[in-house]
Amino acid sequence: MNTINTPRLEIDLDKIRHNTSGLIHRFQDLGISITGVTKASLGSPEIARAMLSGGVKAIGDSRIENIQRMKNAGINAPFILLRSPQISRVDDVVRFADISLNSELAVIEQLSAAAQRLGKRHRIILMVELGDLREGISPLDIDNFVDKCLKFSHLDIEGIGTNLTCFSGVKPDDRNMAKLGAIADRLQTRFGLNLVTISGGNSATLNWLFNTRSQIKFNNLRLGESILLGRETLYQESITDLHQDAITLVTSVIESQVKPSMPRGDMVKNAFGVKPVFEQRGDMLRCILDVGQQDVQLDGIQSLNPNISIVGASSDHLVVDASLSPLSVGSELKFSLNYAALLAAMTSPFVKRLYLGKTDP
Ligand SMILES: *Cc1c(COP(=O)(O)O)cnc(C)c1O
């Protein structure tokens, strides 16, 4: 019998380190540094260490709790809070994060006050809205905004940044990327600022970056998905020389029986409010796996055995057709995950983690 529980995520730290250093080398000639983003792993200290030994100089995460977890585990790196700080938690932001991404003056004012209370300085990156309509200051307002930020005593403006694609799906292109650079140039000239970081986005910027002929006007990217899964976000294309299987989901069979492919009886909506559609394929070997909708996102996982396909899932059960590649009770089946499925599996308390490879650099 297996001694390691399923469902589990198998996380190969050597592959994550390899993916990190691959991206770093690829962009270093362009003068672009990489911030390793750990939010999809709930701030896993092991993954943060693998990213740092792969060469990232800073770790970014969207949640203060995750940053706290990594700090408590002894990780010594600059931490960047990616989600705009909650005004109610400015003390924790200053305590745990070295840098935060910001777009609200009222929050920034409180960050400065918190830094003063704690006897620290805090660095801010101002997010610029370039079309995706998530966080960001309008390019029309940013000069005025910077002017006001310069008056806060315990803050330093580290740079500016943008985030595209995540919310509305607006692509990075020559126009919006040039705009970020133009804003940086203008602010530096007008206010005599030294913007250390001009952050050009996330893994959704990579496809544009690989293909553009225009001049690159930023010097940093914040990358999570491309490091963990070896893919760019826009078209889910594999990145050359990177591993796509650094993280896999391992499940095991709890029932294996030949049953019809079509349900019998009047069909209504299932537990998730949808009326499922099935294909008549005669009898099949239906295997039930020990994972369900509360652990994974069904359309985000794929069996690594190409002969086995997913039939459906309920909260705790995943049914696959294993007719072409029979599985017995207790045997394991591995799946690849996309970012959404990874996020779900990483945040499920039922999915265990098994780290492979060297945990220490
Ligand atoms: C999540 C996030 C990232 C990283 O995105 P990936 O697609 O995983 O590379 C970068 N910046 C911000 C602000 C984020 O919220």
The ligand as a MOL file (V3000), in Angstrom:
LIG
                    3D

  0  0  0     0  0            999 V3000
M  V30 BEGIN CTAB
M  V30 COUNTS 15 15 0 0 0
M  V30 BEGIN ATOM
M  V30 1 C -0.5500 37.3370 -9.4800 0
M  V30 2 C 0.1660 38.5470 -9.7990 0
M  V30 3 C 1.3480 38.4560 -10.5350 0
M  V30 4 C 1.9040 37.1590 -11.0750 0
M  V30 5 O 1.0820 36.6600 -12.1100 0
M  V30 6 P 1.4860 35.3490 -12.9310 0
M  V30 7 O 0.5020 35.3170 -14.0480 0
M  V30 8 O 1.3520 34.2050 -12.0100 0
M  V30 9 O 2.8690 35.5210 -13.4190 0
M  V30 10 C 2.0200 39.6470 -10.7850 0
M  V30 11 N 1.5490 40.8350 -10.3490 0
M  V30 12 C 0.4130 40.9470 -9.6370 0
M  V30 13 C -0.0350 42.2960 -9.1910 0
M  V30 14 C -0.3180 39.8100 -9.3450 0
M  V30 15 O -1.4480 39.9300 -8.6460 0
M  V30 END ATOM
M  V30 BEGIN BOND
M  V30 1 1 1 2
M  V30 2 1 2 3
M  V30 3 2 2 14
M  V30 4 1 3 4
M  V30 5 2 3 10
M  V30 6 1 4 5
M  V30 7 1 5 6
M  V30 8 2 6 7
M  V30 9 1 6 8
M  V30 10 1 6 9
M  V30 11 1 10 11
M  V30 12 2 11 12
M  V30 13 1 12 13
M  V30 14 1 12 14
M  V30 15 1 14 15
M  V30 END BOND
M  V30 END CTAB
M  END
